[in-house]
Amino acid sequence: MVFILEADLKNAETALRQSLVSHIITAKHAAPYMIRNRSGLIVEVTENEVLCAGGNPVTQVVKLALKGLAGAVRGYRGDLA
């Protein structure tokens, strides 16, 4: 694992935007249609069920956030129609 003080953060903002924000945008726009139609599935594929991630700290933040997002929306049955 890369120590946080040694991490290369040159592309951190771009990485967060492309990997994390894109998932949130997709879920935000897809979920209302799926709820209204009472059909659909948002799938997040991760490498394991453990809440940990190795490598660059930015990669860790993205992986943990995606797992948290999946857990937060699991079972949501809100009325957005």
matplotlib code that plots the C-alpha trace (Angstrom):
import matplotlib.pyplot as plt

x = [0.0, 1.3, 1.8, -0.4, 2.5, 4.2, 1.1, 1.0, -2.1, -1.4, -4.5, -6.6, -9.4, -9.8, -9.8, -12.5, -14.7, -14.4, -14.7, -17.0, -19.0, -19.9, -21.5, -23.5, -24.8, -25.8, -27.7, -29.3, -30.8, -31.5, -33.2, -36.3, -37.2, -36.6, -38.7, -41.5, -41.5, -41.0, -38.2, -34.5, -31.2, -28.1, -25.2, -21.8, -19.1, -16.3, -13.4, -14.6, -17.1, -14.6, -14.6, -11.0, -9.0, -5.3, -3.0, -3.1, -5.1, -7.3, -8.1, -9.0, -11.4, -13.1, -13.5, -14.8, -17.2, -18.6, -19.2, -20.8, -23.0, -24.1, -25.1, -26.9, -29.2, -29.8, -33.4, -34.4, -38.1, -38.7, -41.6, -40.0, -42.7]
y = [0.0, 3.5, 5.7, 8.7, 11.2, 9.5, 9.2, 10.7, 13.0, 14.7, 13.2, 12.7, 15.1, 13.7, 10.1, 11.0, 12.7, 9.9, 7.0, 8.1, 11.1, 9.2, 6.4, 8.9, 10.7, 7.4, 6.2, 9.6, 9.6, 5.9, 5.3, 7.5, 5.6, 2.3, 3.2, 4.5, 1.4, -0.9, -2.6, -2.4, -3.0, -1.0, -3.3, -2.4, -5.0, -5.0, -7.2, -8.5, -8.0, -6.5, -2.8, -2.2, -1.4, -1.4, 0.8, 4.5, 6.5, 7.9, 4.4, 3.5, 6.4, 5.6, 1.9, 2.5, 5.2, 2.9, 0.2, 2.7, 4.0, 0.5, -0.1, 3.2, 2.7, -1.0, -1.6, 2.0, 2.1, 5.9, 7.4, 9.4, 8.9]
z = [0.0, -0.8, 2.2, 1.9, 2.1, -0.8, -3.0, -6.5, -6.4, -9.8, -11.3, -8.2, -9.1, -12.5, -11.2, -8.6, -11.2, -13.8, -11.5, -8.6, -9.9, -13.1, -11.0, -8.9, -12.0, -13.6, -10.5, -10.0, -13.5, -13.9, -10.5, -11.0, -14.2, -12.6, -9.6, -11.7, -13.9, -10.9, -12.9, -13.3, -11.5, -10.8, -10.4, -8.9, -9.3, -6.8, -6.1, -2.8, 0.1, 2.5, 3.2, 2.3, -0.8, -1.5, -3.6, -4.1, -1.5, -4.3, -5.5, -1.9, -1.6, -4.8, -4.0, -0.5, -1.7, -4.4, -1.9, 0.4, -2.4, -3.3, 0.3, 0.6, -2.3, -1.7, -1.0, -1.6, -2.5, -2.5, -4.4, -7.2, -9.8]

ax = plt.figure().add_subplot(projection="3d")
ax.plot(x, y, z, "-o")
ax.set_aspect("equal")
plt.show()
